[in-house]
Amino acid sequence: MAYTVVFFDLETTGLDTEKCDIIQIAAVCGRRTFDAYVVPRCAITEDAKRVTGFSVVDGNLFRHGVAVPTIPLHQALSSFIEFVGYFCGPVYLAAHNANRFDVPVLDRVLREFSLLREFQRVMSSYLDTFLLSKRMFTNFYSYSLKYLAEHFLDKTYDAHNALEDAKILQELFSVWKPGRNAVLKSLV
């Protein structure tokens, strides 16, 4: 049975999956992309500011000092569901470290807006590419996206921009060419 993989990433206000807020949600599948920025409802931690370059000034979102257009979080989530629903199933949503970070955050926020059931109707499962990379390639000193991009693609990129992270993940997946069993074992 064929499946579709939609690669996605979140940028958030911090690393606490129980209370961080989404700043950016992005996805890519083939040439189709989705990218939405949101003014967070809580403060961005200093570590998150340093890593992602995001800040909020006077209710406006900035990345590395440049204002970015934002939409309300509910609209971003609804549009993301619509984007994922475009693809034929089963649809696996792939994120790097999905199991430990992206899934708990996304599911919590979708539940908060009463959108989780609608979301579950358009996707089949999550795929954790961090787990997949560890299964496929042993003895790496790092399994970070940045390291994997340098190792497999011989490139650097704008890390911690959700759309760029999703694009790199799609590119890595196409180079790795994981077998069906490796993919199924990395579903969460």
C-alpha positions in Angstrom: 0.0 0.0 0.0 1.3 3.4 -0.9 1.5 6.3 1.6 2.2 10.0 1.5 4.7 11.7 3.8 4.2 15.3 4.8 7.2 16.8 6.5 6.5 19.4 9.1 8.1 21.4 11.9 7.1 23.7 14.7 9.0 26.6 16.3 7.8 27.3 19.8 8.3 29.7 22.7 10.4 27.1 24.6 10.9 23.4 25.2 8.3 22.6 27.8 5.8 20.6 25.8 3.1 21.1 28.4 3.0 24.9 28.1 5.1 26.2 25.2 3.2 28.0 22.4 3.6 27.7 18.7 5.3 30.5 16.9 5.6 28.9 13.4 4.1 25.8 11.9 5.3 24.7 8.4 5.1 21.7 6.2 6.2 20.5 2.8 5.2 17.6 0.6 6.8 17.5 -2.8 6.6 21.1 -4.1 3.6 22.1 -2.0 4.4 24.1 1.1 2.6 25.5 4.1 4.0 28.2 6.4 2.3 30.2 9.1 3.6 32.5 11.8 1.7 33.2 15.0 2.2 35.8 17.7 2.6 33.5 20.7 0.2 33.8 23.7 3.1 33.5 26.2 6.6 34.9 26.5 9.4 33.4 24.4 12.1 31.9 26.6 15.6 33.4 26.3 17.0 30.1 25.0 14.3 30.0 22.4 15.0 33.6 21.3 18.7 32.8 21.0 18.1 29.5 19.0 15.3 30.6 16.7 15.8 34.4 16.4 12.2 35.0 17.2 11.0 37.9 19.4 7.8 39.8 20.1 7.8 43.6 20.2 4.6 45.6 20.8 2.5 42.6 19.8 4.4 42.0 16.5 6.5 39.0 15.7 10.1 39.4 14.5 12.7 36.9 13.3 16.3 38.2 13.5 14.9 41.7 13.8 12.7 41.5 10.7 8.9 41.6 11.1 7.0 38.6 9.8 3.3 38.5 8.9 1.2 36.5 11.4 -2.2 35.0 11.6 -4.3 33.8 14.6 -3.3 30.4 16.0 -6.8 28.9 15.3 -6.5 30.0 11.7 -3.0 28.6 11.4 -4.1 25.2 12.7 -7.2 25.1 10.5 -5.1 26.0 7.5 -2.6 23.3 8.4 -5.4 20.7 8.7 -6.6 21.8 5.2 -3.1 21.5 3.8 -2.6 18.0 5.2 -6.1 17.0 4.0 -5.1 17.7 0.4 -3.0 14.6 0.2 -4.1 11.0 -0.4 -3.7 8.6 2.5 -2.5 7.0 4.4 -0.7 10.3 5.3 2.2 10.2 7.7 3.3 13.5 9.2 7.0 13.4 9.7 9.0 15.5 12.1 12.5 15.2 13.5 12.0 14.3 17.2 8.2 14.1 16.7 7.7 11.6 19.5 9.3 13.7 22.2 8.4 17.2 21.0 6.3 18.1 18.0 3.5 15.5 18.6 2.9 16.4 22.3 2.9 20.2 21.5 0.7 19.9 18.3 -1.8 17.5 19.8 -2.1 19.6 23.0 -2.8 22.8 21.0 -5.2 21.1 18.6 -7.1 19.7 21.6 -7.2 23.1 23.2 -8.9 24.5 20.0 -11.2 21.4 19.7 -9.5 20.5 16.3 -7.8 17.2 17.2 -10.5 15.0 15.8 -10.7 16.9 12.6 -6.9 16.7 12.3 -6.9 12.9 13.0 -9.4 12.5 10.1 -6.8 13.8 7.6 -3.6 12.1 8.9 -2.9 8.5 9.6 0.1 8.6 12.0 3.2 10.5 12.9 6.7 9.5 11.7 9.7 10.4 13.8 12.7 10.9 11.5 15.0 11.2 14.5 14.1 7.5 15.4 14.3 6.6 11.7 17.8 8.0 11.3 19.0 6.3 14.4 17.6 3.0 13.1 19.1 3.4 9.7 22.5 4.9 10.5 24.5 3.7 13.6 27.5 5.3 15.3 26.8 8.9 14.4 28.0 11.3 17.1 24.9 13.4 16.4 21.4 12.9 14.9 20.5 16.6 14.7 19.0 17.9 11.5 22.0 20.3 11.1 24.5 17.4 11.3 22.5 15.1 9.1 22.1 17.9 6.4 25.9 18.5 6.5 26.7 14.7 6.4 24.2 13.6 3.7 23.6 16.7 1.7 26.9 18.6 2.2 25.0 21.8 3.0 24.1 24.2 5.7 20.7 25.9 5.9 18.5 28.3 7.9 18.0 25.9 10.8 15.2 26.7 13.3 13.0 28.2 10.6 10.2 25.6 10.5 9.8 25.7 6.7 13.5 25.3 6.1 13.7 22.4 8.6 10.8 20.7 6.9 12.4 21.1 3.4 15.7 19.7 4.7 13.9 16.8 6.2 12.1 16.0 2.9 15.5 16.2 1.1 17.1 13.9 3.6 14.3 11.4 3.4 14.6 11.2 -0.4 18.4 10.6 0.0 17.9 8.0 2.7 15.2 6.1 0.7 14.0 4.2 3.8 12.2 0.9 3.3 8.6 0.4 4.3 9.6 -1.6 7.4 11.9 1.1 8.6 9.2 3.7 8.2 6.6 1.6 9.9 8.9 1.0 12.9 9.4 4.7 13.3 5.7 5.6 13.4 4.5 7.1 16.7 
